[in-house]
Amino acid sequence: MVYTSLMKIGELSRRTGVSIDTIRYYEQRGLMPPAARTAAGYRQYFDHDAARLRFIVQAKELGFTLDEISQLLALRAGGQHCAEVRAVAKAKAGEIEQRIQQLTRMRRILLGLAEQCEQSSASDPCPILKAMEETDAETPHHSS
């Protein structure tokens, strides 16, 4: 016989590190199934609910959106669909690569602007603020 502990939402929150409000939100979004209720109306959760919540947290840490997590949960519930899960993971990795490129560009621009700021005199307008007024932050003359 498999032992499953019964817990209220506060215990689930403590076990998983997810706030009570977030657990309720995940229920509203359909990521967590509606909890069973006691006669007094308290939500009741089981170990498998904690495992599902940990899955959601891990997927969020890997950059998946709640909609993507919903898709992963559906694949998880339907059995092992490794090819489909692999496709979702590769697509997410591609999005992350694009974001890294964007962040690298932003970093390069900010460092160039900071360098301009160091080289300007106190009476000159701040190059950083001036660049933010322009339509393209790459326009300011700085070294790449």
Secondary structure, DSSP 8 states (H G I E B T S, - for coil): ------B-HHHHHHHHT--HHHHHHHHHHTSS---EE-TT--EEB-HHHHHHHHHHHHHHHTT--HHHHHHHHHHHHT---HHHHHHHHHHHHHHHHHHHHHHHHHHHHHHHHHHHHHHS-TTS--HHHHHHHSS-TT-S----
